[in-house]
Amino acid sequence: MNNKASIPRAGDSSMPRELLEDELYETRQLLNLIMDNNPFAIFWKDRELVYRGCNHRFAEMSGFGTPANVFGKTDFEMPWGVDNEVGANACRSSDFRVIDSGLEEMHIIELIQQESGEELWTDTSKVPILDTSGKVTGVLGVLEDITQRKLIEQALADAHAKLEELSRIDALTLVANRRHFGERLDEEWARTAREGCELAVILFDIDHFKKFNDQYGHLAGDKCLTLVAEAAKATLKRPADFIARYGGEEFVVILPRVNAEGAQAIAEEIRRAVERVSIEHEGQKAGVTISLGVAVGVPVPSGNPIPLLSKADQALYQAKESGRNRVAVAAP
């Protein structure tokens, strides 16, 4: 004989009405608890993309406070739609795709400009809502606030860019280093070759720099290099003009779209600017001069800039041999 009592279950016609109502109430409470105590913002819309429900996290994120205040709204009434139809239409376009295709869309990254002026980055996934016949009746969205993650990613990107910039700068003189010069020379060679323009290179170094170092010391030598770099850089007026430390006391200047006459004039300006530099050391002032070699050519796509740089070096040697503190121009 079986003395065990039969336990009524949900959907069982023998379950008393009171028990059914209690179980329905508990199910709704559990659903609300799940909705409002998870890290994601949840919303759903009908086919006309009118909000039909959401959890508290989404209501707070959208600035409406409670789900009841979101009910019946459209994206044009949300923070990303106010005075910004672009934002509202961006949200709605993915909704329509989900409704029309019946397929989910995952990880839609969007930037929302809130009414307060703050920016909010979100990662949203959307799925179609189906009725019992399989017809799409709306769209359900799960949205995650990834603003902090984006801020960290941007900070890392900025730090990487800063490191990349520092890797191209000479630490002492704060002009470009030789690595950056090589990259820039190749770029300007290719660009002027396409345009059929002239490219000028000025190579210069400090006269008797070893003697200067021996007499005044390495600290004064470092200061001398820095002041020479600053003086030379100050004479370059165009954004395309470029100066780098080539090595030791030697510097190089790239002048795109400048002919021999113009390059010689700029080299002379650099020479005079450096000549005016006077470095005080233990009560004495040392006059610093430089010698400069100029080479100009019209690049061709099949060529390379090494011969042009070599001609500038030969011209620099000529300036040294002719007495220093002067400009020499290589033959075209």
C-alpha positions as CSV (number, residue, x, y, z in Angstrom):
1,M,0.0,0.0,0.0
2,N,1.4,3.4,-1.0
3,N,0.9,6.0,1.7
4,K,2.9,8.8,0.0
5,A,0.8,11.9,-0.8
6,S,0.8,13.2,-4.3
7,I,2.7,16.5,-4.7
8,P,0.9,18.9,-7.1
9,R,3.2,20.5,-9.7
10,A,2.9,23.7,-11.8
11,G,0.5,23.1,-14.7
12,D,-1.1,20.3,-12.8
13,S,-4.9,20.7,-13.0
14,S,-5.1,19.3,-9.5
15,M,-3.0,22.1,-8.1
16,P,-5.1,24.5,-6.0
17,R,-5.5,28.0,-7.4
18,E,-3.8,29.5,-4.3
19,L,-0.7,27.4,-4.9
20,L,-0.6,28.3,-8.6
21,E,-0.8,32.0,-7.7
22,D,1.9,31.6,-5.1
23,E,4.2,29.8,-7.5
24,L,3.5,32.5,-10.2
25,Y,4.3,35.2,-7.7
26,E,7.6,33.5,-6.6
27,T,8.6,33.0,-10.3
28,R,8.0,36.7,-11.0
29,Q,10.0,37.7,-7.9
30,L,12.8,35.4,-9.0
31,L,12.7,36.9,-12.5
32,N,12.8,40.4,-11.1
33,L,15.7,39.5,-8.8
34,I,17.7,38.1,-11.7
35,M,16.9,41.1,-13.9
36,D,17.8,43.7,-11.3
37,N,20.8,42.1,-9.7
38,N,23.1,41.3,-12.7
39,P,25.9,43.4,-14.1
40,F,24.1,44.0,-17.4
41,A,21.4,46.4,-18.5
42,I,18.5,44.6,-20.2
43,F,15.7,46.0,-22.4
44,W,13.2,44.8,-24.9
45,K,11.2,46.5,-27.6
46,D,8.3,45.7,-29.9
47,R,8.5,45.6,-33.7
48,E,8.0,49.4,-33.9
49,L,11.0,49.7,-31.6
50,V,9.1,51.1,-28.7
51,Y,10.5,50.1,-25.3
52,R,8.2,47.6,-23.6
53,G,10.4,46.8,-20.6
54,C,13.8,47.0,-19.0
55,N,15.6,46.4,-15.7
56,H,16.6,49.0,-13.2
57,R,20.2,49.1,-14.5
58,F,19.1,50.1,-18.0
59,A,16.6,52.7,-16.6
60,E,19.3,54.3,-14.5
61,M,21.8,54.2,-17.4
62,S,19.3,55.9,-19.7
63,G,18.5,58.6,-17.0
64,F,14.9,57.6,-16.4
65,G,15.4,56.1,-13.0
66,T,12.8,53.4,-13.1
67,P,11.6,50.9,-15.7
68,A,8.1,52.4,-15.6
69,N,9.5,55.7,-16.9
70,V,11.2,53.9,-19.9
71,F,8.1,52.1,-20.9
72,G,6.6,53.5,-24.1
73,K,9.7,55.5,-25.0
74,T,11.6,55.4,-28.3
75,D,15.4,55.9,-28.9
76,F,14.7,59.4,-30.0
77,E,13.6,60.2,-26.4
78,M,16.7,58.5,-24.9
79,P,20.0,60.4,-24.0
80,W,21.6,59.1,-27.2
81,G,18.6,60.4,-29.3
82,V,18.2,63.9,-27.8
83,D,19.4,66.5,-30.4
84,N,21.3,63.6,-32.0
85,E,19.3,61.6,-34.5
86,V,22.5,59.9,-35.5
87,G,22.8,58.2,-32.2
88,A,19.2,57.1,-32.1
89,N,19.3,55.8,-35.7
90,A,22.5,53.9,-35.0
91,C,20.7,52.0,-32.2
92,R,17.6,51.4,-34.3
93,S,19.5,50.2,-37.4
94,S,20.8,47.1,-35.6
95,D,17.3,46.6,-34.0
96,F,15.8,46.5,-37.5
97,R,18.4,44.1,-38.7
98,V,17.7,41.7,-35.9
99,I,13.9,41.9,-36.5
100,D,14.1,41.6,-40.3
101,S,16.6,38.7,-40.3
102,G,15.5,36.9,-37.2
103,L,19.2,36.6,-36.3
104,E,21.1,37.7,-33.3
105,E,23.8,40.5,-33.4
106,M,26.6,40.2,-30.8
107,H,29.0,42.8,-29.4
108,I,27.8,46.0,-31.0
109,I,30.2,48.6,-29.6
110,E,28.7,52.1,-29.4
111,L,29.6,55.5,-28.0
112,I,26.7,57.3,-26.3
113,Q,26.8,61.0,-25.6
114,Q,24.6,61.6,-22.5
115,E,22.7,64.7,-21.8
116,S,25.2,65.5,-19.0
117,G,27.9,65.7,-21.6
118,E,29.6,62.5,-20.4
119,E,30.5,59.8,-22.9
120,L,29.3,56.2,-22.3
121,W,30.8,53.3,-24.2
122,T,28.5,50.2,-24.4
123,D,28.8,46.6,-25.7
124,T,25.4,45.4,-26.7
125,S,24.1,42.0,-27.9
126,K,20.6,41.7,-29.4
127,V,18.4,38.7,-30.1
128,P,14.9,38.5,-31.7
129,I,11.9,37.9,-29.5
130,L,9.7,35.1,-31.0
131,D,6.1,34.2,-30.2
132,T,4.8,30.6,-30.0
133,S,4.4,30.5,-33.8
134,G,8.0,31.6,-34.4
135,K,7.1,35.1,-35.6
136,V,9.5,37.9,-34.5
137,T,7.6,40.2,-32.2
138,G,10.5,42.4,-31.1
139,V,14.1,42.6,-29.9
140,L,15.8,41.8,-26.6
141,G,19.0,43.6,-25.8
142,V,21.7,43.0,-23.2
143,L,24.0,46.0,-22.7
144,E,27.2,46.3,-20.8
145,D,28.9,49.5,-19.7
146,I,32.5,49.2,-20.9
147,T,33.4,52.9,-20.4
148,Q,36.1,52.1,-17.9
149,R,37.6,49.4,-20.2
150,K,37.6,51.9,-23.1
151,L,39.3,54.5,-20.9
152,I,42.0,52.0,-19.9
153,E,42.5,51.0,-23.6
154,Q,42.8,54.7,-24.6
155,A,45.3,55.3,-21.8
156,L,47.4,52.3,-22.9
157,A,47.2,53.5,-26.5
158,D,48.3,57.0,-25.5
159,A,51.1,55.6,-23.5
160,H,52.2,53.4,-26.4
161,A,52.1,56.4,-28.7
162,K,54.2,58.4,-26.3
163,L,56.7,55.6,-26.0
164,E,56.8,55.4,-29.8
165,E,57.3,59.2,-30.0
166,L,60.1,59.0,-27.4
167,S,61.8,56.2,-29.3
168,R,62.2,58.7,-32.3
169,I,63.5,61.6,-30.3
170,D,67.2,62.2,-29.3
171,A,67.1,62.3,-25.5
172,L,69.7,65.1,-25.3
173,T,68.8,67.6,-28.0
174,L,65.1,66.7,-28.3
175,V,65.2,66.8,-32.1
176,A,64.6,63.6,-34.0
177,N,67.1,60.8,-33.8
178,R,68.8,58.9,-36.6
179,R,66.2,56.2,-36.7
180,H,63.4,58.7,-37.3
181,F,65.6,60.5,-39.8
182,G,65.9,57.4,-41.9
183,E,62.2,56.8,-41.9
184,R,61.4,60.4,-42.8
185,L,64.0,60.5,-45.6
186,D,62.5,57.5,-47.2
187,E,59.0,59.0,-46.9
188,E,60.0,62.3,-48.4
189,W,62.0,60.6,-51.1
190,A,58.9,58.6,-52.2
191,R,56.6,61.7,-51.9
192,T,58.8,64.0,-53.9
193,A,59.5,61.3,-56.5
194,R,55.7,61.0,-57.1
195,E,55.4,64.8,-57.3
196,G,58.5,65.2,-59.5
197,C,59.9,67.8,-57.0
198,E,63.3,68.6,-55.7
199,L,64.6,67.3,-52.3
200,A,67.4,69.0,-50.4
201,V,69.5,67.6,-47.6
202,I,71.8,69.7,-45.3
203,L,74.4,67.9,-43.3
204,F,76.3,69.9,-40.7
205,D,78.5,69.4,-37.6
206,I,80.1,71.6,-34.9
207,D,83.5,72.8,-35.7
208,H,86.3,71.6,-33.4
209,F,83.8,69.9,-31.1
210,K,86.4,67.5,-29.6
211,K,88.6,70.5,-28.6
212,F,85.5,72.2,-27.1
213,N,84.7,69.1,-25.0
214,D,88.3,68.8,-23.8
215,Q,88.5,72.5,-22.8
216,Y,85.1,73.0,-21.2
217,G,84.0,69.5,-20.2
218,H,81.3,67.1,-21.3
219,L,78.5,68.9,-19.5
220,A,79.3,72.1,-21.5
221,G,79.6,69.9,-24.6
222,D,76.0,68.5,-24.0
223,K,74.7,72.0,-23.5
224,C,76.5,73.1,-26.7
225,L,74.8,70.3,-28.7
226,T,71.4,71.2,-27.2
227,L,71.8,75.0,-28.0
228,V,73.0,74.2,-31.6
229,A,70.0,72.0,-32.2
230,E,67.5,74.6,-30.8
231,A,69.1,77.4,-32.9
232,A,69.0,75.3,-36.1
233,K,65.4,74.1,-35.5
234,A,64.2,77.6,-34.9
235,T,65.2,78.6,-38.5
236,L,63.0,76.0,-40.1
237,K,59.6,77.5,-40.7
238,R,57.6,75.0,-42.8
239,P,55.9,71.9,-41.2
240,A,57.6,69.7,-43.8
241,D,61.1,70.8,-42.8
242,F,62.8,68.3,-40.6
243,I,65.9,68.2,-38.4
244,A,67.6,65.2,-36.7
245,R,70.7,64.5,-34.8
246,Y,72.7,62.3,-37.1
247,G,75.3,61.2,-34.6
248,G,77.8,62.8,-32.2
249,E,78.0,66.5,-33.1
250,E,76.5,66.0,-36.5
251,F,73.0,67.0,-37.6
252,V,70.9,66.6,-40.7
253,V,68.1,68.6,-42.2
254,I,65.5,67.5,-44.9
255,L,63.9,70.2,-47.0
256,P,61.3,68.9,-49.4
257,R,60.4,70.9,-52.5
258,V,63.4,73.3,-52.1
259,N,65.9,74.0,-54.9
260,A,69.6,74.5,-54.6
261,E,69.4,78.3,-54.2
262,G,66.7,78.0,-51.5
263,A,68.6,75.2,-49.6
264,Q,71.8,77.2,-49.6
265,A,69.9,80.2,-48.2
266,I,68.4,78.1,-45.4
267,A,71.8,76.6,-44.6
268,E,73.3,80.1,-44.4
269,E,70.5,81.0,-41.9
270,I,71.3,78.0,-39.8
271,R,75.0,78.9,-39.9
272,R,74.3,82.5,-38.7
273,A,71.9,81.3,-36.0
274,V,74.4,78.9,-34.5
275,E,77.2,81.5,-34.8
276,R,75.2,83.8,-32.5
277,V,75.1,81.0,-29.9
278,S,77.5,81.7,-27.0
279,I,77.9,79.3,-24.2
280,E,79.1,80.7,-20.8
281,H,81.3,78.3,-18.9
282,E,83.2,79.4,-15.8
283,G,82.9,83.0,-16.7
284,Q,84.1,82.5,-20.3
285,K,82.0,82.6,-23.5
286,A,82.9,80.2,-26.2
287,G,81.9,81.0,-29.8
288,V,80.5,78.0,-31.5
289,T,80.4,77.6,-35.3
290,I,79.3,74.9,-37.7
291,S,80.1,73.8,-41.2
292,L,77.4,72.7,-43.6
293,G,77.1,70.6,-46.8
294,V,74.1,70.9,-49.1
295,A,72.9,68.5,-51.7
296,V,69.8,68.8,-53.9
297,G,68.2,66.3,-56.4
298,V,65.0,65.2,-58.0
299,P,64.2,61.8,-56.6
300,V,63.1,58.9,-58.9
301,P,60.9,56.0,-57.7
302,S,63.5,53.4,-58.7
303,G,66.3,55.2,-56.8
304,N,67.2,55.7,-53.1
305,P,68.4,58.7,-51.1
306,I,71.8,57.3,-50.1
307,P,73.7,59.0,-53.0
308,L,72.0,62.3,-52.1
309,L,73.1,62.0,-48.5
310,S,76.6,61.0,-49.7
311,K,76.9,64.2,-51.8
312,A,75.8,66.3,-48.8
313,D,78.6,64.6,-46.8
314,Q,81.1,65.4,-49.5
315,A,80.0,69.0,-49.5
316,L,80.4,69.1,-45.7
317,Y,83.9,67.9,-46.1
318,Q,84.6,70.6,-48.6
319,A,83.3,73.2,-46.2
320,K,85.7,71.9,-43.5
321,E,88.6,71.9,-45.9
322,S,87.8,75.5,-47.0
323,G,88.2,76.9,-43.5
324,R,85.0,75.9,-41.6
325,N,82.0,78.0,-40.5
326,R,80.7,78.1,-44.0
327,V,78.3,76.5,-46.5
328,A,79.3,74.3,-49.4
329,V,76.8,73.1,-52.1
330,A,77.3,69.9,-54.0
331,A,77.1,70.0,-57.8
332,P,73.6,69.0,-59.0
